[in-house]
Amino acid sequence: MNGLLSAQQVVYYALRTAVMLVALPVHESAHALISHWLGDDTAKNAGRISLNPLRHFDPWGALCMVVGGVGWARPVGIDARRFRDPKTGMALTAAAGPLSNLLLAWLSYALLKAAVYGGLTVSAPGYLAAEFLRLMTVMNISLAVFNLVPVPPFDGSRVAFLFLPQKLYFRVMKYERYIMLAVLALVLLGALDRPLSAAVGAVIALVDRLTRFVELLFGV
């Protein structure tokens, strides 16, 4: 019994690792790609428009993603001075990461529904594929929600600070490391569990509604 449980855990964390190897590169590549489109080639020249996990890998961030469901990769270098409008450029570049994860979650949930309604989950490989898609949905949504927290250095801060005066914006950004440590401490203490769980649940419900076309296709 213990051996069986251990094997299940190994498979579970292997699937979470596979999700991490997709979710984080997509997130960082989206930042780099939008930055490139807006006129800053800093990330592009560093090879960050890539789905190769090694180009984005941060060991602690990857471990947190596998174990806790949220993590981070190596930050993408961005030179906001190359944008026509630095604040707007930073906001759009920042928003691209979480939005890419939400798109991945939507696609994964649609495929998961198709697998279930199509009867593909009755076999062992089909069940593993469905579990992978389930984790892709939940972990990408969790990553997006966590990154949209509107405090530095999370992506949500770049979007929220779009509406702040420029002087105040750059003044706050000076303290992003300290703010990040404070937020991580709150996460470790469980103080943010309830609001983050509520936000993740709300997004999952929205993704479910946005994939109702799969039920129509299968006549469910």
WOCORHU-V758778 format. One line per field, one symbol per residue. ss: DSSP state (~ for helix, > for strand, _ for the rest). Layout:
ss->???
This chain:
ss->_~~~~~~~~~~~~~~~~~~~~~~~~~~~~~~~~~~~~____~~~~_______~~~___~~~~~~~~~~___________~~~___~~~~~~~~~~~~~~~~~~~~~~~~~~~~~~~~__~~~_~~~~~~~~~~~~~~~~~~~~~~~~_______~~~~~~~~~__~~~~~~~~__~~~~~~~~~~~~~____~~~~~~~~~~~~~~~~~~__~~~~~~__
